[in-house]
Amino acid sequence: MSTTTDPSGSELDELWSTFKSAPTPGSRDALILHYSPLVKYVAGRVAVGLPQNVEQSDLASYGMFGLIDAIEKFEPERGFKFETYAISRIKGAILDELRSMDWVPRSVRAKARQIEKAYATIEAKEHRPPTDEELAAELEWTDDQLQTALTQISHVGLAALDEVLSGDRGDSLTLGDTIADQSANGPMGAFEVAETRQLLSQAINTLPEREKIVLTLYYYENLTLQEIGRVLGVTESRVSQIHSKSVLHLKSRFAALEAEPN
């Protein structure tokens, strides 16, 4: 996806340099204006499958706070692409607001917790990721019931990597924070981000290949679920199920890694 064409590449670099060395309301507003299409883009992705009473314009307004936060905390000298960092922070801001509204049905949250627990139980026994058949058996569900639950979870936006990082941790860490450190938080903050990045990498490496591909294409390459479906040769709904399953699996594994003694 692209942002506005003005300013040019060199002008944008100069704008970032100016803002970081001597920030002014003008330079800040210019960066917000330039990158504002990212907010609409992310809001549109998050809105897919949400209940009709959730307005995309409201999601965009929540996401704007994430964009502003990203601009203020981004470190151009680290060499990372701003769009990758910002998309995660925008999404995190939207998810934070949705969580605060507590609009996700309790039944769906309960199913997500059941699936996470089943993943943990099977991995503790088998020392490997479970198959769908094993997962359904542990839950005492049919395969159709499992796939329906994964679809419901994906439709309410409950399964996202930012949920893995901040859903139960009491902080606001997002995927973007594992890409660019927050120097404003000092050495301890940088250490925590580095530790989280390592844990996230370890957890992702435990996933089956297809789940790793879906996460990589969706979060790091910013492909839509429909585009990923074309890459894998499956339907968009199937990609949605794989995405939900992989994130819940990752959440379970991430919690287990954090619980392991140093």
N, C-alpha and C positions, 0 to 999 in steps of 0.2 A: 504494500500500500504506500501511498505517497502523501506528503504534506504539501502545503502551498509552495509555489515555485520561487517566491520572493521571501526573504532575501536569497541571494545566490550562495553557493557553497562557501566561498571565501568570506562573503559578508556575514554569513551565519557563524563561521569560526570566529570572526572578529567580535560579533555580538556576544558569543559565549565568553570570550576573553574579557570583554568589557564588563559583563555582568559578574563574572567571578572575581575580578580584581577590584572593581568599585561599583557594586550593584546600585542601580537607580530604578525608580518605578518605571521609567521609560524603557529601559533594557529588559526588565522583567516582563512588562506587558508585551513587548515585541516578541519575546520567546513564547509567551503563552499564546499569542495570536498565531504564530507560525505553526505551533504544534497542536493547536486546538482540534484539528481533524482527527487526531489520535483518539480523543475522547469520544467523538461520535462513533468511530470505528469500534472501540472496545464496548461501548454501551450497546451497539447493535449486536455484537457477538454474545454479550451476556443476556440480552433480552430474548434470544432465541429459546423458545420453550417455556418462558416464564408465564405466569398467569396474566390474563389480559388486563387486569386492574393495575399491573405494574407498568407505568408509563416509561417509554424509552427516554423522554425528555428529563424525567426525574433521575434516571440512571446517569444521564450525561451530567446533570448538575452535581451529583455525588462524585462522579469521576473527575470533574474539574479540580476538586480539592487534591486528588491524587496527582494530577498533572502539575499543579503548583508545587506540591511537595517534592515531586521528582526534579523539577527545575532547580529548586533551592538546594537539593542534596546531591545532585549529579556532579561527578568529577570528570570533566573532559580529558584531563591528563592521563587517566587510566586507560584510555584507548578503547573503551567499550562504546557500543552504539547506543545513543540516547533513546531511540525508539524502543529498543528491547527493554531497557530499564523502565521507561515511562509506562509502557503498556502494562507491565506487571503492577506498578504502583497505582495506576488508574483502576485496574481491575480490583486490586486490594481495597481501594477506597470504596468502590461500589459494593463489594461483598461485605465490608465492615458495616455499611449502612443497612444492607439487607438483613444482616445478622442482628443488628440492634432493633430492627422492626419485628424480629422473631416471627416472620410470616411463613416459615417452612412448616408444613403439617407435622404434628408430633409423630404420626405413624411413619412418615418417611424418614425422619431422624432416627426413629427406633430401628427401622430396617437397616439404615446405614451402620448403626452401632453393632447390630447383629452380624452383619457381613464382616466388619472389621474384627470382631471377636473371633469369628470363624476362621478368618485368615490367620490370626495369631495362634489359635489352637492347632491348626493343621501344620503350620510351619514349625511350631515347637516340637511336634511329633515327627514330622517327615524331613525337616531341615531342607525344605525346598518349597517353591510356590505351589499351591494346590491347583488342580484342574477344576474346571467348572463342575464336573460331576462330583468331585470330592467336596467342593464347597457346598453344593446343593444338598449332598448327603449329610454333611455336618449340621446344616441349618434345618434339615428335615423338610426341605422344600423340593418341589419338582424343578426341572430345568426351566420350564416356562415361568414359574414363580420367581426364580432367581433373575431371569432376564427382564421380567416386568419390573421388579424392584430396582434393578440397575437403571432402567429407563426412567422410572419415576424420580430417582435420585438425580439423574442428569437433567431432567426437566425443571427441577427447582434450583439448579445451580449449586447444589450442596457439595458436589465433588469438584474441587479445584485445588491446584497445588498451593494456593495461598491459604486454603483451609488446613492443609497439612502443616504449614509453618506457623499459623497463628490461631487456628480454630480453638485449640484447647490450651494454649500456652500463656494466655493473658497478656500478650504483647501484640504489636502490629507489624511484625516482620512479614515481608512479602518475598516472592520469588526474585523480584528486582533487587532486593537488598543483598542477595547472594551473588549478584553480578557486579554491583558497585558498592564499595564500603561506605559507611557513613562516618566520615572523619569527625563530624560534630559530636559524636558520641564518645570520642576519646579512645584510648587503647583498649579498654574493656569492651566497648561496643564493637570495635573492629575484630577483636578476638572472637566474640560471640557470633558475628556474621561468618567469619572464617570457619568456625566450628560447625555452624549450621550448614554451610556450603559442603563441607566434607561429609557430614551425615546424610545430606540429601543425595550426594553423588553415590555414596555407598548403598543407600536404599534403592535408588533407581537401578543400580547395577544388579540387584537381586530380581528384577522383574523379568518375566518372559519377553522374548524378542519383540513380539508384536505390540505388547504394551509399551515397551521402551520407544518403539517407532512412533506410536500414536502421541505419546507425551512430547517427544522431540519435535515432531512436525507441528503440533498444536501450540506449544508454549515457546519454543525457540525459533521455529521457522514461520510461525504465525499463519499457518494454513487453516482454513475452515474445516469443519467436520466433513462437509461434502467433498472438499478437495482431497482430504485424507482418504475418504472412501474410494475415490478414483485411483489413488496411488495403490491402495491395498486390494482393490477389486471387490469391495464389499459395499453394502448400503450405508447411507449416512446414519440410520438408526443403529446399525451394528457398531459403527465407530463410536457412537455415543455410549453404547453399552460397554465397549472396551475401555473407553476413557474413564467412565465411572468406576469400573472394576479396578483399573490400574491405580487410580488415585486413592480409593479406599484401601487397596493392597499396600500402597506406598505409605499411607497414613498409619496403618498397623505396623509396618516394618520400621518406619521412622520412630514411632513410639518405643518399639522394642530396642532399637539402637540407642536411644536416649537413656533407656533404663539400664543398659549394660554397664557394669562397673568399669572404671577407667583402668 
